[in-house]
Amino acid sequence: MTPPPTCTEAEAPVADPGARTADVMPGPAPAAVAPPAGRPSAARGGALVLVGMLLVALNLRAAVTSLGALLDEVRTGLALSGTMAGFVTTLPTIAFAGLGALTPWLVRRYPPARVLVVAMLALTVGQVLRVATDSALVFVLTSALALAGIAVANILLPMLVKQHFPHRTGLVTGAYTMALTVGTTVAAASAVPVAHAFGSWRAGLGVWAGLAAVAVLPWVPLALRARAARRAAAPTAAPAARVRIRPERTRLGWAMAVYFGAQSLSGYAIMGWLAQLFRDAGYRPEAAGLLLAGVTALGVPVALGMPTLAGRLRTLRPLVLALTAFSAAAYLGLALAPHGLAPLWVLLLALGQGAFPLILTTIGLRARTAEGTVALSAFAQSTGYVIAALGPLLVGILYEATGGWTAPLGFLVAALAVQTTAGMVIARPRFIEDER
């Protein structure tokens, strides 16, 4: 009997994570089948996926940090009220939490490559439209469109690592996390100079639409290939077992969400308030901004190395405790001597923020399958961003209420304790598919 047509790994549709876990008997993961020798097209397909992932990662924060750098100019240009400006700064976490949760539903119905094409197009169009309007409401709505594309891509990248690079999880996660960090840093640092060079804040925001458009290109041939493979396989392929993985019903899922949320809470609070802390300590605005940029810049090698290191350890407990120690020392130093040893505190903060690439790596390490990875990624990130949204808000409230930084830093230390507790749970090797 003629075997049914098969598709390459880059084209394979993802099985449905929407069926019940109990419907599938637990057991060891199936052994990987070595690809036939002499498959240059498969190698090229893998390289194209990797290039596409890196281009997507470059875009995952550029639309956010460029707006943060030009917020005063945007407020003036669009006559945004204080309330509307506050909503705009909170919109990313709202979008990442709400829209990211829809990604598993999308992946059950469409190949990931097609989903990413639409996501990057939404990011491109949203960024173009928001700089072409004079309406505050349209600006917010088109920003939401752009952020929707980012929200979906946030969830998909860990799944794509698991699907296409299962034996290089740490290396590939480190590469795309580093690309994300570079995009964040470059957008924050260059948005204002670009705006000044062209005489308008619209240029400083709109230029990043070009980068998003480039990120579409690698995924178009992959999406067309996936569509052709699905059509060829549909008449003859046996239906796959439908597996539903529910991270929200597991201890591991909640621990991942809490760890993601607590580290993101501190990260957003640092990005939003660290420059003001250094200003209050006596630094000029330019120097305070450079110190803040230093946290992101020093985080680039951390983002590259952390996933590889995590992938080689049997337990993540030493990493979780080390990252906690770095952050705790930085908070203590900022409370006691914010001016004298500021570069040291910046370095320690950058090391402590290695919790972000660590949790992204752990999403892949704690799932056996691509389906488990996308379900765990969606739940951890969506729930985590709800928690993260509280960070800048509560730090601002405490700062305004007390007129100093002791209480806000104490709050961040408390969040760090919660993060560490959750980290101890996710540090032990286990898989979301085995949880009930």
HUQUIFEN-V882355 format. One record per residue. SS is DSSP state (h for helix, s for strand, l for the rest). OMEGA is omega in whole degrees, -180 to 180 (999 if undefined). Layout:
ss->{SS SS}
omega->{OMEGA OMEGA}
This chain:
ss->{l l l l l l l l l l l l l l l l l s l l h h h l l l l l l l l l l l l l l l l h h h h h h h h h h h h h h h h h h h l l l h h h h h h h h l h h h h h h h h l l l h h h h h h h h h h h h h h h h h h h l l h h h h h h h l l h h h h h h h h h h h h h h h h h h h l l l l l h h h h h h h h h h h h h h h h h h h h h h h h h h h h h l l l l h h h h h h h h h h h h h h h h h h h h h h h h h h h h h h l l h h h h h h h h h h h h h h h h h h h h h h h h h h h h h h h h h h l l l l l l l l l s l l h h h l h h h h h h h h h h h h h h h h h h h h h h h h h h h h h h l l l l h h h h h h h h h h h h h h h h h h h h h h h h h h h h l l l l h h h h h h h h h h h h h h h h h h h h l l l l l h h h h h h h h h h h l l h h h h h h h h h h h l l l l h h h h h h h h h h h h h h h h h h h h h h h h h h h h h h h h h l l l h h h h h h h h h h h h h h h h h h h h h h l l l l h h h l l}
omega->{-179 -179 179 178 178 179 178 -177 -179 -176 -171 175 -179 178 -174 172 -175 176 -172 178 -176 -178 -178 -179 178 179 -179 179 179 -179 179 179 -179 179 179 178 177 179 -179 -180 177 178 178 178 177 178 179 176 -179 178 178 179 -179 178 176 -178 177 -176 -168 177 -175 -180 -179 -175 176 177 178 -180 -176 -174 180 180 179 178 -180 -176 -178 -179 179 173 177 179 -180 178 177 178 180 -179 179 -175 -180 -178 177 -179 -178 -179 -174 -175 177 -179 180 -173 178 177 179 -177 177 -174 -176 175 -178 -179 179 178 -180 175 -180 -180 -179 174 177 178 -180 -178 -180 -180 177 -176 -176 177 -179 -176 172 -179 179 -179 179 177 -180 -178 179 172 178 177 178 -179 176 177 178 -178 180 -179 176 -176 -173 -173 176 178 -180 175 -179 -175 -171 -178 -174 -179 178 -175 -178 -178 -177 176 177 -180 -177 175 176 177 177 -179 178 178 177 -176 -177 180 180 -175 -172 -177 -179 177 178 179 179 -179 -179 175 -179 175 -179 178 -180 176 -173 -176 -177 173 178 178 178 179 178 -179 177 -166 -179 -174 180 178 178 179 179 179 179 179 179 -180 -180 179 -178 -176 -172 -176 -170 -174 177 180 -180 176 -177 -174 176 -180 -175 180 -178 178 -175 176 180 -180 -180 177 177 -180 -179 179 178 -178 -178 179 177 177 -180 -180 178 178 178 -180 -177 -169 -176 179 178 177 -180 174 179 179 175 179 174 -178 -180 -180 178 177 178 178 177 179 179 178 -180 -178 179 178 -178 178 177 179 -180 -173 -174 -179 179 179 -180 -179 -178 -177 177 176 -178 -176 178 179 180 -179 179 179 176 -179 179 -178 -179 178 179 180 179 179 178 179 -173 -175 -175 -176 -170 -175 -176 179 178 -180 177 178 -179 176 179 178 179 179 170 174 -180 176 178 -177 176 177 -176 177 178 -178 -176 175 179 -169 174 180 177 -179 -178 178 180 178 -179 -178 -177 -177 -178 178 -179 -179 173 177 -176 -178 -179 -173 -179 -179 -177 176 178 179 -179 179 -179 -177 -174 -180 180 -173 -180 -179 177 179 174 176 179 176 177 177 178 178 177 179 -178 178 177 180 178 179 -176 -176 -177 179 178 -176 -178 180 -179 -177 175 999}
